[in-house]
Amino acid sequence: MNIAFFSAQKYEKPFFEHSIATHNSLAITYFEQSLNEQTAVLASNYNAVCVFVNDTVNAQVIKLLASQGINTILLRCAGFNNVDLDAAKTHNIHVLRVPAYSPEAVAEHCIALMLTLSRKTHKAYNRVREDNFDLNGLLGFNLHNKTVGIIGCGKIGLALCNILNGFGANVLVCDPNAIPGNYSITDLNTLLTQSDIISLHCPLNDQTYHLIDEHAFAKMKPGVMLINTSRGALLDSKACIQALKTQKLGYLGLDVYEQESELFFKNHSDEINQDDIFSRLVGFKNVLITGHQGFFTQEALTEIANTTITNALEVEQGKPLTNSVFKN
């Protein structure tokens, strides 16, 4: 199997090369370009494409891939909202993902965002470097005894619950598939109205698009903290800006952004940012944004590479496809 690897980053290659080293039947060609209608031609003479969260795998792209003999789409991520599954079925293309690379990596990043926002350590770091040891403006709050609402309680949500229990937080969970645990299962309305901190961990689909909008903000406590490390479009960015302006939203931590495909994973430091909404968000002093970094640990990258290579081998060898998205 020859694999066209799109949106390749230099930090990924060592992990994939190590994973593929003992499998002579597989070969990877790395392309820095993201997959879309214009770049799909690069996949000619390959059997499979390997894509990430911001690659475009819509019906048109899938048609182009199929015309070139591609029979497999390997997602090196858990989510598959960027793939037109109906089109993949129509063209008999396998779609496989990495369902759980490291739930703890993302959950720990959530905690990092929460603590940085609540204790203002990023601001303290800059002050101390300038010999400014004034504590005014750095007043924070404890996570202990705070009510934290988690929307979506899959593996990442469960990992976050476990960490928050260690802090002594009161954890609420909203998930139709939630099982009993060290948290209280409740409905979305109750979670929105009672939580001091809200963290999003649900998949992006038609039902969850803009789940957090102006109506959701209206139900929240004044000064609430919102964390999103899942998918950017769960959050209505314009409604979020309005909530920040009225101080309904007291703290915002984002590792994802609705239009991130044009921004994240690239160095734009010498360019003028053309995204007015993102510029407005990052301009608030109580907003902390990281560039889809939540997954970025050694352990997670190792698991992503190993699982992706295993997925490719299962297709090549005609074995049952453990991580096919069509099982969901």
Secondary structure, 3 states (H helix, E strand, C coil): CEEEECCCCCCCHHHHHHHHCCCCCCEEEECCCCCCCCCHHHHCCCCEEEECCCCCECHHHHHHHHHCCCCEEEECCCCCCCECHHHHHHCCCEEECCCCCCHHHHHHHHHHHHHHHHHCHHHHHHHHHCCCCCCCCCCCCCCCCCEEEEECCCHHHHHHHHHHHHHCCEEEEECCCCCCCCCEECCHHHHHHHCCEEEECCCCCCCCCCCECHHHHHHCCCCEEEEECCCHHHECHHHHHHHHHCCCEEEEEECCCCCHHHCCCCCCCCCCCCCHHHHHHHCCCCEEECCCCCCCCHHHHHHHHHHHHHHHHHHHCCCCCCCEHHHC
